[in-house]
Amino acid sequence: MADLLTHLLAPLIVLTVVGWRVEWLETRLIALVMGGAAIPDLVKVGIVLDSTLVRTALGVPFSYAPLSTLGGVLMVAGLITLLFARRH
């Protein structure tokens, strides 16, 4: 879990300091970068939330492994982008 905390805090600190000088760097963009930095740690959610519990709740086969593939990373990155987009 220390990796996740580091992946979230490092961009927050660096981009906040950069944002003091760069006017177009908004807090929305900082949150977007923090979400992207957390993508590699999404597979570690399995430590806290077992995949069998998710499989039982959803009623379909479920695994965290596809999140670490290129397609999974692109899908999560797209969802994060839509979450912080102005028009959506």
C-alpha positions, 0 to 999 in steps of 0.5 A, spaced: 500 500 500 505 504 500 506 504 493 499 506 492 500 512 497 507 514 493 504 514 486 498 518 489 502 523 493 508 524 488 504 527 482 500 531 487 506 535 491 510 536 484 504 538 480 502 543 486 508 546 486 509 546 478 501 549 478 504 555 482 508 557 476 504 555 470 497 558 470 493 553 465 495 547 470 488 546 474 487 542 480 482 538 475 488 536 471 492 534 477 487 529 479 487 526 472 494 525 473 493 522 480 488 517 477 493 515 472 499 514 476 494 509 481 493 505 475 499 500 476 496 499 483 489 497 481 491 489 481 493 490 488 485 491 490 485 484 490 489 484 497 483 488 500 477 485 496 477 478 494 475 476 487 471 471 489 467 476 493 466 480 487 464 474 482 459 472 487 456 480 487 456 480 480 454 473 478 459 473 472 466 470 472 471 476 475 479 477 475 483 483 476 489 480 472 486 484 465 487 490 469 494 490 468 494 489 460 494 494 455 487 494 454 485 494 461 490 500 462 487 504 456 480 502 459 481 505 466 485 511 463 479 512 459 474 512 465 478 516 469 479 521 463 471 521 462 470 522 470 474 529 470 472 531 463 469 538 463 463 536 458 461 529 460 
